[in-house]
Amino acid sequence: MLSRFMHRRLCQMRPSNFVHVTKSFNRQTKTSKSLFKRNDIEVGEAESITSSFGVKSLIKPFLFTVSFSGCSFLAASIWQYEEMRKIAHHFMNKHSPTFESYVNIPAFKRSEIRRKIHFWWHSHTEGQKIAMGIAAANFCVFLMWRVPALYPFMRKYFCASPALGASCLPMVLSTFSHFSFFHFAANMYVLYSFSTTAVSYFGKEQFLAVYCSAGVISSFTSYVYKIASGRLVTSLGASGALMAILSSMCFRYPDIPLQIIFLPFFTFSAGHAIKAIMALDVVGLVAKWKLFDHAAHLGGALFGILYLTYGNEYIWGRREYIFKWYHSIREK
């Protein structure tokens, strides 16, 4: 997630409706000076902000994080149940439509363009399809940032900060929000690169549950750091969720060689790469760097490692209880 940099970029815009949002944000933080300034917040302001947004202000975001993550895995389990049920019906019904039957449909019943799109879509892996779907959602939000009339709405719901009025829902929506095209392109490239490996290991249902949960958990980690440090800047971006996928796969397959797109001649192992990235985020927290939301990065990375170690067995591995519960409800 981009933090202080995006905070300054959003404030440099001059539309009157966005200025109104900035003023409203300043009133919510109960400070006379703008929090969008480049310099650090003064000690007096930080104390005032911390007193207004203390530990109690983390209760609702914490409850939202736990409930949303639980609902994500519940929905993913039900989704997988329905997929398994569909496959079972497919094998039981010999007349079920298949990909081959679609290909053999007479030409007058389908257009050439539709046939090409169908073949193009099925030429991708399951992970790449999931990544393209997430990228499409992120691109739609990116386009919404280009509409000045939507600034108040985007500022309220697609930027995460404990100082904003709506502090819970943006924890999810900010994961799909990018203001800079380079930020959007870089994150989606990383997602596309690791999607095939991650979906092959987790499965598409568990992958999406982990991705969405990691986005919220990384936002909550960022909230904790912002309140503790008194620097209530806004953050947005999919980096926290991506760090969970990246860290889990790098620790699962530490010997896989990786390359930097601009330095193809330089290779390094996945295990060393994720350790270096996490170490850089730790340094960023200690040094109080302002370009990225290092707390969100670390929160997402730690969640990915912990889930790979324990969650895959103790959470997803025990979903048969959900299957039985849902089956009993569905068959009534």
Phi, psi and chi 1 to 4 in degrees:
 res  aa     phi    psi   chi1   chi2   chi3   chi4
   1 MET       -  133.3  -69.0 -175.3  175.9      -
   2 LEU   -78.7  138.8  -72.5  178.7      -      -
   3 SER  -116.5  -94.2 -179.0      -      -      -
   4 ARG   -63.5  -37.3 -166.2   76.2  176.8 -175.6
   5 PHE   -60.0  -48.2  173.4   74.3      -      -
   6 MET   -65.6  -32.7  -69.3  -55.1  -52.2      -
   7 HIS   -60.3  -44.1 -151.6   70.4      -      -
   8 ARG   -69.7  -40.7  -66.4 -160.3  -54.4  -91.3
   9 ARG   -61.4  -41.8  -73.6  -69.9  -54.4  -85.0
  10 LEU   -66.6  -33.2  -66.3  177.9      -      -
  11 CYS   -77.4  -19.9  -70.5      -      -      -
  12 GLN   -75.5  -10.9  -69.3  172.2   -3.9      -
  13 MET   -73.6  147.8  -60.6 -177.0  175.9      -
  14 ARG  -110.8   -3.0  -69.0  -69.9 -176.6 -100.0
  15 PRO   -56.9  141.9  -25.0   33.5      -      -
  16 SER   -61.8  -37.7   58.5      -      -      -
  17 ASN   -66.3  -32.1   52.1    2.1      -      -
  18 PHE   -74.8  -34.8 -169.9   66.3      -      -
  19 VAL   -61.8  -38.5  173.4      -      -      -
  20 HIS   -61.9  -39.6  173.4   71.8      -      -
  21 VAL   -64.0  -41.6  176.2      -      -      -
  22 THR   -61.3  -42.0  -55.7      -      -      -
  23 LYS   -65.3  -40.0  -67.0  179.4  179.0  178.8
  24 SER   -62.7  -39.4  -60.4      -      -      -
  25 PHE   -64.1  -40.5  175.7   73.6      -      -
  26 ASN   -64.9  -37.2  -68.1  -23.5      -      -
  27 ARG   -66.8  -36.0  -73.4 -162.9  -62.4  -89.4
  28 GLN   -65.3  -33.1  -68.8  174.6    8.9      -
  29 THR   -84.4   -5.1   54.6      -      -      -
  30 LYS    58.2   42.3  -61.6 -179.0 -179.6  179.0
  31 THR  -125.4  150.6   58.5      -      -      -
  32 SER   -86.1  -15.9   58.2      -      -      -
  33 LYS  -108.0  150.7  -62.8 -179.2 -179.9 -179.6
  34 SER   -72.1  141.2  172.5      -      -      -
  35 LEU   -84.9    0.9  -65.5 -179.9      -      -
  36 PHE   -91.7    3.2  -66.5   88.9      -      -
  37 LYS   -68.8  155.3  -69.0 -175.3  177.0  179.8
  38 ARG   -71.6  -35.9 -178.1  170.0 -175.9  173.3
  39 ASN   -73.2  163.1  -63.5  -31.8      -      -
  40 ASP   -65.5  156.2  -66.6  -19.7      -      -
  41 ILE   -69.3  138.5  -57.8  173.2      -      -
  42 GLU   -67.1  160.6  -64.4  179.9   -0.2      -
  43 VAL   -61.0  -42.9  176.3      -      -      -
  44 GLY   -61.1  -42.4      -      -      -      -
  45 GLU   -65.7  -43.4  -73.9 -172.0    8.4      -
  46 ALA   -60.2  -40.9      -      -      -      -
  47 GLU   -65.2  -39.5  -67.1  176.2   -8.9      -
  48 SER   -64.6  -43.2  173.6      -      -      -
  49 ILE   -67.1  -43.6  -66.2  171.7      -      -
  50 THR   -63.2  -36.7  -55.0      -      -      -
  51 SER   -68.9  -33.8   62.2      -      -      -
  52 SER   -76.2  -34.0  -59.8      -      -      -
  53 PHE  -124.0   78.2  -60.1   94.2      -      -
  54 GLY   -95.8 -155.6      -      -      -      -
  55 VAL   -62.0  -33.5  178.4      -      -      -
  56 LYS   -61.3  -29.7  -68.6 -176.7  178.1  179.7
  57 SER   -73.0   -7.2   61.0      -      -      -
  58 LEU   -92.3   -7.6  -69.5  174.1      -      -
  59 ILE   -64.3  -51.9  -63.8  177.6      -      -
  60 LYS   -62.0  -47.0  -73.7  178.0   60.4  178.2
  61 PRO   -60.0  -35.4  -26.9   35.7      -      -
  62 PHE   -66.3  -46.4  173.8   75.6      -      -
  63 LEU   -63.3  -37.9  -65.0  176.7      -      -
  64 PHE   -65.6  -40.9  178.6   80.2      -      -
  65 THR   -61.6  -46.3  -60.1      -      -      -
  66 VAL   -65.6  -46.7  173.7      -      -      -
  67 SER   -68.0  -41.4   59.0      -      -      -
  68 PHE   -66.1  -42.1 -179.3   84.0      -      -
  69 SER   -63.8  -42.5  -60.5      -      -      -
  70 GLY   -62.3  -43.0      -      -      -      -
  71 CYS   -66.1  -32.2  -69.8      -      -      -
  72 SER   -63.7  -45.7  -63.9      -      -      -
  73 PHE   -73.0  -31.5  -76.6   97.3      -      -
  74 LEU   -64.9  -47.2  175.8   63.7      -      -
  75 ALA   -63.5  -38.7      -      -      -      -
  76 ALA   -65.6  -37.0      -      -      -      -
  77 SER   -66.6  -43.1  -59.8      -      -      -
  78 ILE   -65.1  -39.9  -65.5  175.0      -      -
  79 TRP   -59.9  -45.9  179.6   20.1      -      -
  80 GLN   -64.5  -37.4 -171.3  178.6   68.0      -
  81 TYR   -59.2  -45.6  174.4   90.0      -      -
  82 GLU   -65.5  -36.8  -67.5  -67.2  -19.0      -
  83 GLU   -65.2  -43.1  -71.4  -70.3  -42.1      -
  84 MET   -64.5  -38.5  -65.7  168.7   61.5      -
  85 ARG   -64.6  -39.9 -173.2 -176.1 -179.9   91.8
  86 LYS   -65.0  -41.4 -174.2 -173.3  -59.0 -177.9
  87 ILE   -64.8  -40.3  -66.6  173.5      -      -
  88 ALA   -62.3  -43.0      -      -      -      -
  89 HIS   -65.7  -33.2  -82.2  -75.5      -      -
  90 HIS   -63.6  -43.3  169.5   75.0      -      -
  91 PHE   -75.4  -27.4  -77.2  103.9      -      -
  92 MET   -76.7  -29.3  -68.0  173.9   62.9      -
  93 ASN  -102.7  109.1 -174.1    1.0      -      -
  94 LYS   -68.8  -18.2  -63.7 -178.6  180.0  179.6
  95 HIS   -97.6   14.1  -59.5  -73.0      -      -
  96 SER   -66.9  142.8  -62.6      -      -      -
  97 PRO   -67.2  137.9   23.2  -33.0      -      -
  98 THR  -123.2  173.3   60.9      -      -      -
  99 PHE   -63.0  -38.2  175.6   71.0      -      -
 100 GLU   -65.5  -37.1  -70.7   76.4   12.3      -
 101 SER   -67.3  -31.8   64.5      -      -      -
 102 TYR   -67.4  -42.2  175.0   83.9      -      -
 103 VAL   -62.4  -33.8  174.3      -      -      -
 104 ASN   -85.8    3.6  -66.0  -33.5      -      -
 105 ILE   -64.4  135.3  -66.1  176.9      -      -
 106 PRO   -53.0  148.8  -25.2   33.8      -      -
 107 ALA   -61.8  -31.4      -      -      -      -
 108 PHE   -70.6  -13.6   65.0   87.3      -      -
 109 LYS   -93.5   -5.1  -69.4 -173.0  177.2 -179.0
 110 ARG  -147.5  145.9   54.3 -176.7  169.9   84.7
 111 SER   -84.0  159.0   64.8      -      -      -
 112 GLU   -65.9  -39.5 -176.3   67.4   17.0      -
 113 ILE   -63.7  -43.0  -64.3  178.4      -      -
 114 ARG   -63.4  -38.5 -167.2  175.5  168.3 -170.9
 115 ARG   -65.1  -41.6 -174.1 -177.0   64.3   83.7
 116 LYS   -65.8  -41.3  -70.4 -178.1  178.8  178.9
 117 ILE   -62.1  -40.8  -66.8  175.2      -      -
 118 HIS   -61.9  -46.0 -173.7   85.1      -      -
 119 PHE   -67.4  -39.3  -86.7   99.2      -      -
 120 TRP   -62.7  -43.3  172.6   82.2      -      -
 121 TRP   -65.2  -42.0  177.7 -108.1      -      -
 122 HIS   -79.7   -3.4  -75.1  -83.1      -      -
 123 SER   -82.5  -10.4   65.4      -      -      -
 124 HIS   -94.0  156.8  -66.8   84.0      -      -
 125 THR   -75.1  166.2   64.5      -      -      -
 126 GLU   -60.8  -39.1 -164.1   70.0   43.2      -
 127 GLY   -65.0  -40.9      -      -      -      -
 128 GLN   -65.6  -35.7  -69.2  171.6  -21.7      -
 129 LYS   -64.5  -42.8  -66.2  176.2 -175.8  177.6
 130 ILE   -63.2  -43.7  -63.7  -67.9      -      -
 131 ALA   -62.1  -41.3      -      -      -      -
 132 MET   -67.0  -34.8  -73.2 -171.4  -72.6      -
 133 GLY   -65.1  -43.7      -      -      -      -
 134 ILE   -65.5  -40.6  -64.5  175.3      -      -
 135 ALA   -63.6  -37.3      -      -      -      -
 136 ALA   -63.9  -41.8      -      -      -      -
 137 ALA   -64.1  -42.0      -      -      -      -
 138 ASN   -64.9  -36.9  -80.2  -95.7      -      -
 139 PHE   -68.2  -36.9 -174.1   68.3      -      -
 140 CYS   -62.3  -42.3  -70.5      -      -      -
 141 VAL   -66.9  -38.6  177.3      -      -      -
 142 PHE   -58.8  -41.0  172.1   76.8      -      -
 143 LEU   -67.9  -33.6  -67.0  179.5      -      -
 144 MET   -63.5  -32.1  -68.4  171.9   65.8      -
 145 TRP   -66.3  -19.3  -85.4  111.4      -      -
 146 ARG   -82.1   -7.2  -46.2  -92.5   77.9   78.1
 147 VAL   -98.3  109.9 -177.8      -      -      -
 148 PRO   -57.5  -33.6  -25.1   34.9      -      -
 149 ALA   -65.5  -19.8      -      -      -      -
 150 LEU   -93.8    0.8  -65.0  177.9      -      -
 151 TYR   -54.8  -48.4  -74.7  159.6      -      -
 152 PRO   -58.6  -42.6  -23.6   34.7      -      -
 153 PHE   -66.4  -45.0  174.5   78.3      -      -
 154 MET   -67.0  -39.5  -58.5  -61.8  -67.4      -
 155 ARG   -65.1  -32.3 -177.4   69.7  176.2   77.6
 156 LYS   -82.9  -39.2 -177.9  176.8 -178.8  179.9
 157 TYR  -110.9  -15.0  -68.3  105.7      -      -
 158 PHE  -116.5   15.2  -73.5   86.6      -      -
 159 CYS  -127.5  130.4  -70.0      -      -      -
 160 ALA   -98.5  125.3      -      -      -      -
 161 SER  -162.6  137.4  173.2      -      -      -
 162 PRO   -66.9  -13.0   24.4  -33.7      -      -
 163 ALA   -85.2  -13.6      -      -      -      -
 164 LEU   -80.5  154.9  -64.5  177.2      -      -
 165 GLY   -59.3  -46.9      -      -      -      -
 166 ALA   -95.9   95.6      -      -      -      -
 167 SER   -95.6  -17.5   59.5      -      -      -
 168 CYS   -91.3  -56.7  -68.9      -      -      -
 169 LEU   -59.0  -37.9 -168.7   57.4      -      -
 170 PRO   -62.5  -18.8  -26.8   36.6      -      -
 171 MET   -61.1  -30.5  -63.3  172.2   70.5      -
 172 VAL   -90.2  -51.2 -177.9      -      -      -
 173 LEU   -65.3  -32.1  -61.6 -179.6      -      -
 174 SER   -65.9  -21.6   62.7      -      -      -
 175 THR   -66.1  -23.4  -54.2      -      -      -
 176 PHE  -107.0   16.7  -62.4   87.2      -      -
 177 SER  -114.4  128.0  177.7      -      -      -
 178 HIS  -137.7  128.4  -63.1   83.4      -      -
 179 PHE   -91.4  -34.8 -176.4   80.2      -      -
 180 SER   -95.3  137.6  165.5      -      -      -
 181 PHE   -66.8  -37.3  179.4   77.5      -      -
 182 PHE   -63.9  -40.8  176.7   78.4      -      -
 183 HIS   -61.1  -45.4 -171.9 -155.8      -      -
 184 PHE   -63.1  -48.2  160.8   76.5      -      -
 185 ALA   -65.1  -41.1      -      -      -      -
 186 ALA   -65.2  -45.1      -      -      -      -
 187 ASN   -65.1  -42.8  -80.7  -14.0      -      -
 188 MET   -70.1  -29.7  -66.0  -55.9  101.3      -
 189 TYR   -65.7  -44.1  174.1   77.7      -      -
 190 VAL   -63.3  -43.0  173.5      -      -      -
 191 LEU   -61.1  -45.8  174.5   63.9      -      -
 192 TYR   -64.5  -36.4 -172.3   84.3      -      -
 193 SER   -67.5  -36.5  -59.8      -      -      -
 194 PHE  -100.8   -3.7  -78.4   84.3      -      -
 195 SER   -65.7  -41.3   60.1      -      -      -
 196 THR   -62.6  -46.1  -60.9      -      -      -
 197 THR   -65.4  -44.1  -56.3      -      -      -
 198 ALA   -67.4  -43.8      -      -      -      -
 199 VAL   -70.1  -33.7  171.9      -      -      -
 200 SER   -63.8  -34.8  -62.4      -      -      -
 201 TYR   -82.0  -48.8 -180.0   78.3      -      -
 202 PHE   -85.2  -33.2  -72.2  121.1      -      -
 203 GLY    91.3  150.8      -      -      -      -
 204 LYS   -63.1  -35.8   61.4 -178.8  179.7 -178.8
 205 GLU   -69.2  -49.4  -59.5   88.1   -2.3      -
 206 GLN   -66.0  -36.1 -174.9 -179.1 -166.5      -
 207 PHE   -58.6  -47.7  171.4   84.0      -      -
 208 LEU   -66.6  -36.2  -75.9  175.9      -      -
 209 ALA   -64.0  -43.1      -      -      -      -
 210 VAL   -65.4  -43.2  171.7      -      -      -
 211 TYR   -62.1  -49.4 -176.6   86.5      -      -
 212 CYS   -67.4  -41.4  -66.4      -      -      -
 213 SER   -64.2  -40.1  -61.1      -      -      -
 214 ALA   -63.7  -36.4      -      -      -      -
 215 GLY   -61.8  -43.0      -      -      -      -
 216 VAL   -71.9  -43.0  177.3      -      -      -
 217 ILE   -64.8  -39.7  -69.1  172.4      -      -
 218 SER   -65.8  -36.2   62.2      -      -      -
 219 SER   -65.2  -41.1  -64.5      -      -      -
 220 PHE   -65.7  -40.1  178.5   74.5      -      -
 221 THR   -60.2  -39.4  -52.8      -      -      -
 222 SER   -64.1  -40.4  175.9      -      -      -
 223 TYR   -59.3  -45.1  -80.2   15.7      -      -
 224 VAL   -60.1  -45.6  173.3      -      -      -
 225 TYR   -66.6  -40.5  175.0   76.1      -      -
 226 LYS   -64.7  -41.9  -71.8  172.2 -178.2  176.2
 227 ILE   -70.2  -38.4  -70.6 -179.8      -      -
 228 ALA   -66.3  -36.2      -      -      -      -
 229 SER   -90.8  -13.8   61.2      -      -      -
 230 GLY    75.8   15.1      -      -      -      -
 231 ARG  -111.3   88.7  -58.4  169.3   65.5 -177.3
 232 LEU   -89.6   58.7  -56.3 -179.9      -      -
 233 VAL   -81.6  164.8  -64.3      -      -      -
 234 THR   -92.2  155.4   54.9      -      -      -
 235 SER  -136.5  153.7  -58.2      -      -      -
 236 LEU  -158.1  155.1   69.7  167.4      -      -
 237 GLY   127.8  161.6      -      -      -      -
 238 ALA   -93.0    8.7      -      -      -      -
 239 SER   -61.7  -38.5  -57.2      -      -      -
 240 GLY   -62.6  -45.8      -      -      -      -
 241 ALA   -66.2  -39.0      -      -      -      -
 242 LEU   -65.4  -34.9  -71.9  175.9      -      -
 243 MET   -63.6  -33.2  -77.5  -63.8  -67.6      -
 244 ALA   -65.4  -45.6      -      -      -      -
 245 ILE   -66.1  -43.5  -56.9  -60.3      -      -
 246 LEU   -63.1  -47.8 -174.1   64.4      -      -
 247 SER   -66.9  -40.0   63.4      -      -      -
 248 SER   -64.6  -41.8   61.3      -      -      -
 249 MET   -74.2  -35.6  -70.6  -61.1   98.0      -
 250 CYS   -69.2  -33.5  -73.0      -      -      -
 251 PHE   -80.5  -26.6  -89.5   81.3      -      -
 252 ARG   -76.3  -37.7  179.7   65.1 -178.9   84.2
 253 TYR  -126.8   71.8  -53.4  105.4      -      -
 254 PRO   -69.0  -19.3   25.9  -33.8      -      -
 255 ASP   -93.3    0.0  -62.8  -33.6      -      -
 256 ILE   -66.6  128.6  -68.0 -179.8      -      -
 257 PRO   -75.5  136.4   25.7  -32.4      -      -
 258 LEU  -120.7  159.5  -60.2  178.4      -      -
 259 GLN  -136.7  153.1  -66.6  178.1  -29.2      -
 260 ILE   -89.3  133.2  -59.5  176.3      -      -
 261 ILE   -57.4  -33.8 -173.2  173.4      -      -
 262 PHE   -89.3   -9.6  -59.9  109.7      -      -
 263 LEU  -129.4   68.4  -58.3  172.1      -      -
 264 PRO   -64.5  -19.8   24.4  -33.7      -      -
 265 PHE   -81.2  -10.3   53.3   85.5      -      -
 266 PHE  -105.6  115.0 -179.0   63.8      -      -
 267 THR  -116.3  153.1   60.5      -      -      -
 268 PHE  -155.4  160.6   44.0   88.0      -      -
 269 SER   -78.9  154.2   67.1      -      -      -
 270 ALA   -64.6  -37.3      -      -      -      -
 271 GLY   -62.4  -44.2      -      -      -      -
 272 HIS   -67.4  -35.0  -69.7  153.7      -      -
 273 ALA   -64.6  -48.0      -      -      -      -
 274 ILE   -69.0  -34.2 -169.8   60.6      -      -
 275 LYS   -65.3  -39.5  -68.7  175.2 -177.3  177.1
 276 ALA   -66.9  -40.6      -      -      -      -
 277 ILE   -64.8  -44.1  -66.1  173.6      -      -
 278 MET   -66.3  -38.4  -66.0  178.3   65.8      -
 279 ALA   -63.5  -38.8      -      -      -      -
 280 LEU   -64.0  -38.2 -172.5   65.2      -      -
 281 ASP   -68.7  -35.7  -76.2  -37.2      -      -
 282 VAL   -63.3  -44.0  170.9      -      -      -
 283 VAL   -62.2  -39.3  173.6      -      -      -
 284 GLY   -62.8  -36.7      -      -      -      -
 285 LEU   -68.6  -45.0  -74.8 -179.6      -      -
 286 VAL   -65.7  -42.9  175.2      -      -      -
 287 ALA   -82.1   -6.2      -      -      -      -
 288 LYS    58.9   45.3  -62.7 -177.7  178.7 -179.8
 289 TRP   -65.7  149.6  -67.4  -15.8      -      -
 290 LYS  -112.8   -2.9  -56.2  173.5 -175.9  178.4
 291 LEU   -75.1  -43.5 -179.0   59.0      -      -
 292 PHE  -118.7  161.2  -62.1  105.3      -      -
 293 ASP   -89.0   85.0 -167.9  -20.3      -      -
 294 HIS   -66.7  -29.5  -62.2  -76.0      -      -
 295 ALA   -64.8  -41.6      -      -      -      -
 296 ALA   -65.0  -39.6      -      -      -      -
 297 HIS   -60.4  -48.0  -70.3 -175.8      -      -
 298 LEU   -66.3  -39.8  -83.0  177.4      -      -
 299 GLY   -60.0  -44.3      -      -      -      -
 300 GLY   -66.6  -41.6      -      -      -      -
 301 ALA   -65.3  -44.1      -      -      -      -
 302 LEU   -65.9  -38.2  -68.2  175.2      -      -
 303 PHE   -63.0  -42.0  170.2   72.5      -      -
 304 GLY   -61.4  -41.7      -      -      -      -
 305 ILE   -69.0  -44.0  -63.8  171.0      -      -
 306 LEU   -66.0  -38.6  -70.4  174.4      -      -
 307 TYR   -67.8  -40.1 -174.9   83.5      -      -
 308 LEU   -61.6  -37.2  177.5   71.1      -      -
 309 THR   -78.6  -42.4  -53.4      -      -      -
 310 TYR  -121.0  -41.1  -57.5  104.2      -      -
 311 GLY   -63.8  -39.4      -      -      -      -
 312 ASN   -61.1  -29.7 -166.4   27.5      -      -
 313 GLU   -92.2  -46.7  177.5 -178.6   -3.1      -
 314 TYR   -90.5  -14.5  -65.7  102.9      -      -
 315 ILE  -107.4  -65.2  -63.1  177.9      -      -
 316 TRP   -72.1  -30.6 -167.8 -108.1      -      -
 317 GLY   -70.9  -12.5      -      -      -      -
 318 ARG  -114.2   26.3  -59.6 -176.0  178.8 -177.6
 319 ARG   -75.6   -4.6   66.0 -168.0 -178.2  -77.9
 320 GLU   -62.7  -25.1   66.0  -90.5   10.3      -
 321 TYR   -66.3  -36.9  -61.6  106.1      -      -
 322 ILE   -69.6  -39.9  -61.1  177.5      -      -
 323 PHE   -57.3  -46.8  -72.7  168.3      -      -
 324 LYS   -64.7  -43.1  -66.5  178.2 -178.8  177.7
 325 TRP   -63.3  -46.4  166.1   77.4      -      -
 326 TYR   -68.7  -36.8 -179.8   68.8      -      -
 327 HIS   -63.5  -40.7  179.1   76.8      -      -
 328 SER   -64.7  -34.6   62.2      -      -      -
 329 ILE   -74.0  -42.4  -64.7  176.8      -      -
 330 ARG   -68.0  -32.5 -160.4 -178.9 -168.5  -77.7
 331 GLU   -84.7   -3.6  -64.1  -59.9  -39.2      -
 332 LYS   -72.7      -  -72.8 -177.3  179.1  179.6
